[in-house]
Amino acid sequence: MTNLHEVIYVSRRAEGVTDQVVVDDIVLPAGIKNKLLEITGCLWFSRDRFLQILEGPREAVEDVYSKILADDRHYDISTVSSSPIAKRSFARWGMRSLKNSKEDRIEELIHEYAPNFGASHSPLDAPESISILEQVREYLVELATVEPATN
Ligand SMILES: Cc1cc2nc3c(=O)[nH]c(=O)nc-3n(C[C@H](O)[C@H](O)[C@H](O)COP(=O)(O)O)c2cc1C
């Protein structure tokens, strides 16, 4: 597909947004809507964090992302990356949910690189940060492949 784009962001989960809300009210409808828009991706979540990867036609991804930015079920949203990609990492999933496992590596990466991840409006571009991003993406793809789907 031409014009393939990817957005990665991290955010904080709002209070009252239970796992059931995440799975039933966010991921399920998102999966259906995304498929119609040819968007795929994953939503990783821990007790207080989200990390989402959205991939698809640029315009569609940007439209959905603008809605996500205005959603009060999360806050402190930081765009980690927004760039063209050559191929999808989550082609099989409209929106794959990934609940953090204990001592999750993503949590570690977020905390370790919080200054970078926290810089809203300035997506990562340093080579070191790009390699962290590669690690995050690879790790999530691996999780998506091995973990039983919760949605
Ligand atoms: C963490 C999080 C992730 C979301 N991911 C998606 C998504 O991948 N696709 C989507 O359509 N909506 C997603 N949403 C929901 C949107 O914010 C929005 O509520 C939804 O697109 C409904 O828009 P509509 O009112 O135009 O139908 C997400 C919301 C949150 C809080």
The ligand as an SDF file (V2000), in Angstrom:
LIG
                    3D

 31 33  0  0  0  0  0  0  0  0999 V2000
   -6.2420    4.5340   24.5030 C   0  0  0  0  0  0  0  0  0  0  0  0
   -7.2560    4.6730   23.4170 C   0  0  0  0  0  0  0  0  0  0  0  0
   -7.0640    4.0650   22.1920 C   0  0  0  0  0  0  0  0  0  0  0  0
   -7.9970    4.1810   21.1770 C   0  0  0  0  0  0  0  0  0  0  0  0
   -7.7770    3.5800   19.9710 N   0  0  0  0  0  0  0  0  0  0  0  0
   -8.6730    3.7310   18.9710 C   0  0  0  0  0  0  0  0  0  0  0  0
   -8.4380    3.1470   17.7000 C   0  0  0  0  0  0  0  0  0  0  0  0
   -7.4410    2.4680   17.4510 O   0  0  0  0  0  0  0  0  0  0  0  0
   -9.3790    3.3290   16.7350 N   0  0  0  0  0  0  0  0  0  0  0  0
  -10.5110    4.0530   16.9630 C   0  0  0  0  0  0  0  0  0  0  0  0
  -11.3270    4.1850   16.0380 O   0  0  0  0  0  0  0  0  0  0  0  0
  -10.7590    4.5940   18.1450 N   0  0  0  0  0  0  0  0  0  0  0  0
   -9.8630    4.4530   19.1680 C   0  0  0  0  0  0  0  0  0  0  0  0
  -10.1250    5.0300   20.3770 N   0  0  0  0  0  0  0  0  0  0  0  0
  -11.4220    5.6930   20.5830 C   0  0  0  0  0  0  0  0  0  0  0  0
  -11.4410    7.0930   20.0230 C   0  0  0  0  0  0  0  0  0  0  0  0
  -10.8620    7.9830   20.9390 O   0  0  0  0  0  0  0  0  0  0  0  0
  -12.8910    7.5200   19.7230 C   0  0  0  0  0  0  0  0  0  0  0  0
  -13.6410    7.4300   20.9020 O   0  0  0  0  0  0  0  0  0  0  0  0
  -13.5170    6.6240   18.6870 C   0  0  0  0  0  0  0  0  0  0  0  0
  -12.7400    6.6870   17.5090 O   0  0  0  0  0  0  0  0  0  0  0  0
  -14.9860    6.9920   18.3790 C   0  0  0  0  0  0  0  0  0  0  0  0
  -15.0350    8.0390   17.4700 O   0  0  0  0  0  0  0  0  0  0  0  0
  -16.4400    8.4270   16.8170 P   0  0  0  0  0  0  0  0  0  0  0  0
  -17.1540    9.1720   17.8830 O   0  0  0  0  0  0  0  0  0  0  0  0
  -16.0820    9.2890   15.6620 O   0  0  0  0  0  0  0  0  0  0  0  0
  -17.0930    7.1520   16.4360 O   0  0  0  0  0  0  0  0  0  0  0  0
   -9.1820    4.9220   21.4050 C   0  0  0  0  0  0  0  0  0  0  0  0
   -9.3730    5.5350   22.6380 C   0  0  0  0  0  0  0  0  0  0  0  0
   -8.4260    5.4190   23.6460 C   0  0  0  0  0  0  0  0  0  0  0  0
   -8.6640    6.0670   24.9630 C   0  0  0  0  0  0  0  0  0  0  0  0
  1  2  1  0
  2  3  1  0
  2 30  2  0
  3  4  2  0
  4  5  1  0
  4 28  1  0
  5  6  2  0
  6  7  1  0
  6 13  1  0
  7  8  2  0
  7  9  1  0
  9 10  1  0
 10 11  2  0
 10 12  1  0
 12 13  2  0
 13 14  1  0
 14 15  1  0
 14 28  1  0
 15 16  1  0
 16 17  1  0
 16 18  1  0
 18 19  1  0
 18 20  1  0
 20 21  1  0
 20 22  1  0
 22 23  1  0
 23 24  1  0
 24 25  2  0
 24 26  1  0
 24 27  1  0
 28 29  2  0
 29 30  1  0
 30 31  1  0
M  END
$$$$
